[in-house]
Structures are given as C-alpha cells and as structure tokens.
Amino acid sequence: MTPPAFVDLGKAAKDLFTKEYNHGFLKVESTTHADQNGAIEFKTGGVHTIASGRVAGNVDVKYKLPSYGFTLTEKWNTENMLGTVIEVKDQFAKGLKVTFDSCFAPQLGKRTSKVKGEWSGDRVKVNCDLGLDAGVLLNMSGVTEFRTWLIGVQTCFDTTTSKLRNTNVAFGKIGPDYVIHSFVNNGQEFGASLYHRAAPAKVDNQAKVAFASTHHLSDKLKLILSTQFAMDRLNEGGHKFGFGLVYTQ
C-alpha cells in the first residue's frame, strides 16, 4: 500500500471540522466532462455567505492526455486570480509526478510559481516543492509504511541562508475504521488525534454542536445539509444552516 503524503497524515480528523459542514453558506458545485473519455473536465463552484451576502465563484478547466501522463488545468475565480497547473506523471520515472503550479493576479501584476515533485513506491512516498519567487524555500517530506504503521518526516530548507527552518515528525496507524495520528513540530509543538467515524456530528470548545447529512439524490447528484447550534444560547438565535449541492458527471 502506498502511504499518504505527509500533509495528508491525520487528514481524516482534520476534515471533521470542515468537510461537508457548510453551515452559514449556500454552496453549489458541478463537475462535467466534454467527452466520454473524460479528457476535458469542467468544474465550477459558487458559494454564497448568508450573513454578509458575499458571493464567490470559480471555474477550473482540466485537459488530460493519459497516454503521455500529461494534465493541464486552467483556473479562474471571482477574485480575478488566474492559475495554471501542469502535471507530468510516470514519464521521467515510474511513480514520479512533476508539477508546475503558477498563479497570476492581473490587477496587481503579481505572479507566484512553484515546482513540485512526488515519488510513490509500494511503501514509501516522497514529496518536495521549490518556490520560484524571492526567498526560495525547499520543502521536503517523506512517509513510510510498515504493517499499517506510518512514520513521516518534513523539513524546510531556506536556500538564501542555507539553514533548516523547521523539522516536523509524525507517527500514526491506519485501521479498518479508525486513524491514529501524532506529531512533533520543530521539537516544540506536540499533538495527536484519533478518528473514528460513528456519526456526522461534532462539538467544539465553544459549546457549538454541528450536524451534517449527505443524501445521494442520484448517482451524479449529492445534497449536503448542515446545521450549527450554540448550546449556551439556544433561545437567542444566531444558529447557522447550510446547503450544498454537488453534481459530478
């Protein structure tokens, strides 16, 4: 089994606080393909913030050439940000994916670019990325798996000062219906999480209880309903409700 990337360790527990909890928002997503082979993919999304009335949207167009391991993605959002992502997979070496990620803000004339590399083996995954802007930083990480146990290391190297900025270590285990994750960041921050899915509900340290429900209206259409209640002021209002609609072709 190929292990997850370092940034995805503990992702199941992190998603409990964000994924499918759309309270306070109205959200619509759609993914369609221009042909039966799925070589051209269109993904659009829109979010309406109920409290402020703000509306945001995005459009992504993805072009795939599977025989060459090539994928080109063009992005645009209502903040007038333009993005281009180029991926080449399994062409330079088996299991190696090279990505060029660029973002451009026309109104500011500012561009950011990054080159990423990822190599996946049977029991190991290595990631690195290099920013092409001022103050070049090289981020490197690796995760190995042994009998469902995971060990990962991440570090950041500042090429301008030739010094390591930080070193993070993570340790975890993946079970049939649970995920254990612990980490040490730069020898100063310690943490752990345990994920076990029993019901789509959560409670935070501010006495707020949230529930989420997902209904598959069809094979292609998914409806997400979510609510959040402030238990310390049930009679005062201020509770949030959310709605999400996801279409995938």
C-alpha positions as CSV (number, residue, x, y, z in Angstrom):
1,M,0.0,0.0,0.0
2,T,1.3,3.4,-0.9
3,P,1.2,5.7,2.2
4,P,-0.3,9.2,2.1
5,A,1.7,12.3,1.7
6,F,3.0,14.0,4.9
7,V,0.4,16.8,4.7
8,D,-2.4,14.2,4.5
9,L,-1.4,12.5,7.7
10,G,-4.3,12.9,10.2
11,K,-6.5,14.4,7.4
12,A,-9.5,12.3,8.4
13,A,-9.6,14.0,11.8
14,K,-8.9,17.5,10.3
15,D,-11.8,17.1,7.8
16,L,-14.2,16.6,10.7
17,F,-14.1,20.4,11.3
18,T,-14.6,21.4,7.7
19,K,-15.7,18.8,5.2
20,E,-19.4,18.7,4.4
21,Y,-20.1,21.3,7.2
22,N,-21.5,24.2,5.2
23,H,-23.4,26.0,7.9
24,G,-23.7,29.7,7.1
25,F,-23.2,29.1,3.4
26,L,-25.1,28.1,0.3
27,K,-22.8,26.1,-1.9
28,V,-23.1,24.6,-5.4
29,E,-20.5,22.6,-7.2
30,S,-20.6,20.9,-10.7
31,T,-18.2,18.7,-12.5
32,T,-18.8,17.7,-16.1
33,H,-16.8,16.2,-18.9
34,A,-16.8,17.3,-22.6
35,D,-16.4,13.8,-23.9
36,Q,-16.9,10.2,-22.9
37,N,-13.2,9.6,-22.3
38,G,-13.1,12.4,-19.7
39,A,-10.2,14.1,-21.5
40,I,-11.7,17.6,-20.9
41,E,-13.2,18.3,-17.5
42,F,-15.1,21.4,-16.4
43,K,-15.5,22.2,-12.7
44,T,-17.5,25.1,-11.5
45,G,-18.4,26.3,-8.0
46,G,-20.2,29.0,-6.2
47,V,-20.6,30.0,-2.5
48,H,-23.0,32.5,-1.0
49,T,-22.3,33.7,2.5
50,I,-25.6,34.1,4.2
51,A,-24.5,36.6,6.9
52,S,-22.6,39.0,4.6
53,G,-24.3,38.3,1.3
54,R,-20.9,37.8,-0.3
55,V,-20.8,35.6,-3.4
56,A,-17.7,33.9,-4.7
57,G,-17.2,31.5,-7.6
58,N,-14.5,29.6,-9.5
59,V,-14.1,27.8,-12.8
60,D,-11.5,25.1,-13.5
61,V,-10.9,23.5,-16.9
62,K,-8.7,20.4,-17.0
63,Y,-7.2,18.9,-20.1
64,K,-5.8,15.3,-20.0
65,L,-3.6,13.3,-22.3
66,P,-3.4,10.0,-20.4
67,S,-1.1,8.3,-23.0
68,Y,1.6,11.0,-22.2
69,G,0.8,11.3,-18.5
70,F,0.1,15.0,-19.1
71,T,-2.6,17.1,-17.4
72,L,-3.1,20.9,-17.9
73,T,-5.5,22.8,-15.5
74,E,-6.6,26.4,-16.0
75,K,-8.2,28.2,-13.1
76,W,-10.1,31.4,-12.6
77,N,-12.1,32.8,-9.6
78,T,-14.1,35.9,-8.8
79,E,-11.1,37.4,-7.1
80,N,-9.7,37.7,-10.6
81,M,-6.9,35.2,-9.9
82,L,-5.6,33.2,-12.8
83,G,-3.9,29.8,-12.2
84,T,-2.2,27.3,-14.3
85,V,-1.2,23.8,-13.2
86,I,0.9,21.4,-15.4
87,E,1.4,17.8,-14.3
88,V,3.5,15.1,-15.9
89,K,3.2,11.6,-14.4
90,D,5.2,8.4,-14.9
91,Q,7.2,9.9,-17.8
92,F,10.6,10.6,-16.3
93,A,10.4,7.6,-13.9
94,K,7.7,5.1,-12.7
95,G,5.8,6.6,-9.8
96,L,7.2,10.1,-10.3
97,K,4.9,13.1,-10.8
98,V,6.3,16.6,-11.6
99,T,4.0,19.6,-11.2
100,F,4.4,23.2,-12.2
101,D,1.9,25.5,-10.3
102,S,1.6,29.2,-11.2
103,C,-0.9,31.9,-10.0
104,F,-1.2,35.4,-11.5
105,A,-3.1,38.4,-10.2
106,P,-3.5,40.8,-13.3
107,Q,-4.7,43.7,-11.2
108,L,-1.6,43.6,-9.1
109,G,0.8,42.3,-11.7
110,K,2.0,39.7,-9.2
111,R,2.9,36.1,-10.1
112,T,3.8,33.2,-7.8
113,S,5.2,29.9,-9.1
114,K,6.2,26.6,-7.6
115,V,7.7,23.3,-8.9
116,K,6.6,20.2,-7.1
117,G,7.9,16.6,-7.2
118,E,6.2,13.4,-5.8
119,W,7.5,9.9,-6.0
120,S,5.4,7.0,-4.8
121,G,6.6,3.5,-4.1
122,D,4.9,0.4,-2.6
123,R,5.6,1.5,1.0
124,V,7.0,5.0,0.7
125,K,6.1,8.4,-0.6
126,V,8.5,11.4,-1.0
127,N,7.4,15.0,-1.7
128,C,9.3,18.1,-2.4
129,D,8.5,21.6,-3.7
130,L,10.6,24.6,-4.6
131,G,9.2,28.1,-4.8
132,L,10.5,30.2,-7.7
133,D,9.9,33.6,-6.0
134,A,12.1,35.7,-3.9
135,G,13.4,33.9,-0.8
136,V,13.4,30.4,-2.3
137,L,12.3,27.7,0.1
138,L,12.7,24.0,-0.5
139,N,10.1,21.9,1.3
140,M,10.8,18.1,1.6
141,S,8.9,15.3,3.2
142,G,8.7,11.6,3.3
143,V,6.4,8.9,4.7
144,T,7.0,5.2,5.0
145,E,4.6,2.4,5.9
146,F,5.2,-0.8,7.9
147,R,2.3,-3.1,8.8
148,T,-0.3,-0.3,8.8
149,W,2.0,2.0,10.9
150,L,3.1,5.2,9.4
151,I,6.2,7.3,10.1
152,G,6.8,10.7,8.4
153,V,9.4,13.5,8.4
154,Q,9.1,17.0,7.0
155,T,11.6,19.8,6.8
156,C,12.0,23.2,5.1
157,F,15.4,24.5,3.8
158,D,16.0,28.2,3.2
159,T,18.3,28.5,0.2
160,T,19.1,32.1,0.9
161,T,20.5,31.4,4.4
162,S,21.4,27.7,3.8
163,K,19.6,26.8,7.1
164,L,16.8,24.5,8.0
165,R,13.7,26.4,9.2
166,N,11.9,23.6,10.9
167,T,11.7,19.8,11.2
168,N,8.5,18.0,11.9
169,V,7.9,14.3,12.7
170,A,4.6,12.4,12.6
171,F,3.7,8.9,13.6
172,G,0.4,7.1,13.1
173,K,-1.6,4.0,12.4
174,I,-4.4,3.2,9.9
175,G,-7.1,0.7,11.0
176,P,-10.2,-0.6,9.3
177,D,-12.4,2.1,10.8
178,Y,-10.0,4.4,12.7
179,V,-6.9,6.5,12.2
180,I,-4.4,7.5,14.9
181,H,-2.1,10.4,14.3
182,S,0.5,12.1,16.5
183,F,3.1,14.7,15.6
184,V,6.0,16.8,16.9
185,N,6.6,20.2,15.2
186,N,10.1,21.6,15.5
187,G,10.6,19.9,18.8
188,Q,8.2,22.5,20.5
189,E,4.7,21.6,19.5
190,F,3.1,18.3,20.3
191,G,-0.3,16.9,19.2
192,A,-2.4,13.9,18.5
193,S,-5.7,12.9,17.0
194,L,-8.0,9.9,16.9
195,Y,-10.5,9.5,14.1
196,H,-13.4,7.0,14.3
197,R,-16.5,7.7,12.2
198,A,-19.6,7.0,14.2
199,A,-21.9,9.8,13.1
200,P,-21.6,13.0,11.1
201,A,-21.6,15.4,14.1
202,K,-19.1,17.4,16.0
203,V,-18.8,19.6,19.2
204,D,-16.2,22.3,19.6
205,N,-14.7,24.0,22.7
206,Q,-17.2,26.9,22.3
207,A,-20.3,24.8,23.0
208,K,-21.3,24.7,19.4
209,V,-22.8,21.5,18.1
210,A,-22.9,20.8,14.3
211,F,-24.7,18.1,12.3
212,A,-24.2,17.2,8.6
213,S,-26.2,15.0,6.4
214,T,-25.4,13.8,2.9
215,H,-28.1,12.5,0.6
216,H,-27.3,10.9,-2.8
217,L,-30.3,12.1,-5.0
218,S,-28.8,10.1,-7.9
219,D,-25.5,8.6,-9.0
220,K,-24.4,12.1,-10.1
221,L,-26.1,14.5,-7.7
222,K,-25.4,14.8,-4.0
223,L,-27.2,17.0,-1.5
224,I,-25.5,18.2,1.7
225,L,-27.4,19.8,4.6
226,S,-25.7,21.1,7.7
227,T,-26.6,23.0,10.9
228,Q,-24.8,24.5,13.8
229,F,-26.4,25.3,17.2
230,A,-24.9,27.4,20.0
231,M,-25.8,25.3,23.1
232,D,-25.1,28.1,25.5
233,R,-27.7,30.4,23.9
234,L,-30.3,28.2,22.4
235,N,-33.1,30.8,22.8
236,E,-31.1,33.7,21.5
237,G,-30.9,32.7,17.9
238,G,-27.7,33.0,15.9
239,H,-27.8,29.4,14.8
240,K,-26.5,28.6,11.3
241,F,-27.8,26.5,8.5
242,G,-26.1,25.4,5.3
243,F,-26.9,23.9,2.0
244,G,-24.7,22.2,-0.6
245,L,-25.3,20.7,-4.0
246,V,-22.6,18.7,-5.8
247,Y,-23.0,17.4,-9.3
248,T,-20.5,15.1,-10.9
249,Q,-20.8,13.6,-14.4
